[in-house]
Amino acid sequence: MIWITGNRCWTKWRLTFSSADQQLELIHYYYGYIAFLLNEERTKEAKPYIEKGEKLIKEVLKERPESGAAHAFKGSYGSFKIAINKIKAVTLGPESMKQINKAYKLDPTDVQVVADKANLLYYTPGIIGGNKKRP
């Protein structure tokens, strides 16, 4: 990445993070980019980033099985797949909800976890647990 190699102080600072921290950061970058691509209806471009992100999430969860953020991302990446193919909601929806709810139980103060929980409540149909009015 050009922005990392262009500034030596940034590179040294970045290298102090553990592998899982770096992976979570990259997962977060993918998360934002995937959401942008899906909003622009560029699903074909989003798919490889979903796959890359899911691979990284799996690696982080091996190292940190109690990471709320990793579980939240796992649930959100499942939601991205649902956004691409609504038929997958039947199989991916419950797993996505399970992961985000688990993340919230593990770390209810993590900003990513709270945001993903809010998205889950807002975008899930009320009949299966969504609630647009819940604080």
C-alpha positions as CSV (number, residue, x, y, z in Angstrom):
1,M,0.0,0.0,0.0
2,I,1.5,3.3,-1.1
3,W,0.3,5.3,1.9
4,I,2.1,3.0,4.3
5,T,5.4,2.9,2.5
6,G,5.5,6.6,1.9
7,N,5.9,7.5,5.6
8,R,8.5,5.7,7.6
9,C,7.0,6.8,11.0
10,W,3.6,5.4,10.0
11,T,5.3,2.1,8.9
12,K,7.1,1.7,12.2
13,W,4.0,2.5,14.2
14,R,1.9,0.1,12.0
15,L,4.4,-2.7,12.6
16,T,3.9,-2.5,16.4
17,F,0.4,-4.1,15.9
18,S,0.0,-7.8,16.1
19,S,-1.0,-9.8,13.1
20,A,-4.6,-10.0,14.3
21,D,-4.8,-6.2,14.7
22,Q,-3.5,-5.6,11.2
23,Q,-5.9,-8.2,9.8
24,L,-8.8,-6.5,11.6
25,E,-7.8,-3.2,10.2
26,L,-7.7,-4.6,6.7
27,I,-11.1,-6.3,7.3
28,H,-12.5,-2.9,8.3
29,Y,-11.2,-1.3,5.2
30,Y,-12.8,-4.0,3.1
31,Y,-16.0,-3.6,5.0
32,G,-16.3,0.1,4.1
33,Y,-15.3,-0.5,0.5
34,I,-17.7,-3.4,0.1
35,A,-20.6,-1.3,1.4
36,F,-19.7,1.5,-1.0
37,L,-19.6,-1.0,-4.0
38,L,-22.9,-2.5,-3.0
39,N,-24.5,0.9,-2.7
40,E,-23.2,1.7,-6.2
41,E,-24.7,-1.7,-7.4
42,R,-21.2,-2.9,-8.3
43,T,-21.7,-6.4,-6.9
44,K,-19.2,-8.1,-9.2
45,E,-16.4,-5.9,-7.9
46,A,-17.5,-6.4,-4.2
47,K,-17.4,-10.3,-4.3
48,P,-13.6,-10.7,-4.3
49,Y,-13.3,-8.3,-1.3
50,I,-16.0,-10.3,0.6
51,E,-14.0,-13.5,0.0
52,K,-10.8,-11.8,1.1
53,G,-12.4,-10.4,4.1
54,E,-14.0,-13.7,5.1
55,K,-10.7,-15.4,4.9
56,L,-9.0,-12.8,7.1
57,I,-11.9,-13.0,9.6
58,K,-11.4,-16.8,9.8
59,E,-7.7,-16.3,10.6
60,V,-8.4,-13.7,13.3
61,L,-11.0,-15.9,14.9
62,K,-8.5,-18.7,15.1
63,E,-6.1,-16.4,17.0
64,R,-8.8,-14.5,19.0
65,P,-12.0,-16.6,19.3
66,E,-13.4,-14.1,21.8
67,S,-13.0,-11.0,19.5
68,G,-16.2,-9.2,19.4
69,A,-15.2,-7.2,16.4
70,A,-14.2,-10.3,14.4
71,H,-17.6,-11.9,15.2
72,A,-19.4,-8.6,14.2
73,F,-17.5,-8.5,10.9
74,K,-18.3,-12.2,10.3
75,G,-22.0,-11.4,10.6
76,S,-21.8,-8.3,8.5
77,Y,-19.9,-10.0,5.7
78,G,-22.8,-12.6,5.7
79,S,-25.2,-9.7,5.3
80,F,-23.2,-8.4,2.3
81,K,-23.7,-11.8,0.7
82,I,-27.5,-11.5,1.4
83,A,-27.4,-8.0,-0.2
84,I,-26.0,-9.6,-3.4
85,N,-28.4,-12.5,-3.4
86,K,-31.6,-12.1,-1.3
87,I,-32.4,-15.9,-1.6
88,K,-29.4,-16.6,0.6
89,A,-31.1,-14.8,3.5
90,V,-32.8,-18.0,4.5
91,T,-29.5,-19.7,5.2
92,L,-27.1,-16.8,5.9
93,G,-29.5,-14.6,7.8
94,P,-29.7,-16.7,11.0
95,E,-25.9,-17.2,11.1
96,S,-25.3,-13.5,10.5
97,M,-27.7,-12.6,13.3
98,K,-26.0,-15.2,15.6
99,Q,-22.5,-13.8,14.9
100,I,-23.5,-10.2,15.5
101,N,-25.5,-11.1,18.7
102,K,-22.5,-13.1,19.9
103,A,-20.2,-10.1,19.2
104,Y,-22.5,-7.8,21.2
105,K,-22.4,-10.3,24.2
106,L,-18.6,-10.4,24.0
107,D,-18.0,-6.7,23.7
108,P,-21.0,-4.4,23.9
109,T,-18.7,-1.3,24.1
110,D,-16.8,-1.9,20.8
111,V,-17.9,0.7,18.3
112,Q,-17.9,-1.7,15.3
113,V,-20.0,-4.2,17.3
114,V,-22.5,-1.6,18.3
115,A,-22.8,-0.3,14.7
116,D,-23.3,-3.8,13.4
117,K,-25.9,-4.6,16.0
118,A,-27.7,-1.3,15.1
119,N,-27.6,-2.3,11.4
120,L,-28.9,-5.7,12.3
121,L,-31.8,-4.3,14.2
122,Y,-32.6,-1.7,11.6
123,Y,-32.4,-3.8,8.4
124,T,-33.8,-7.1,9.7
125,P,-37.5,-7.5,9.1
126,G,-39.5,-7.1,12.3
127,I,-41.1,-10.5,11.9
128,I,-37.7,-12.2,12.5
129,G,-36.2,-9.9,15.2
130,G,-35.6,-6.5,13.6
131,N,-36.6,-3.3,15.4
132,K,-36.2,0.1,13.9
133,K,-37.4,1.8,17.2
134,R,-35.2,0.0,19.7
135,P,-32.7,2.4,21.4
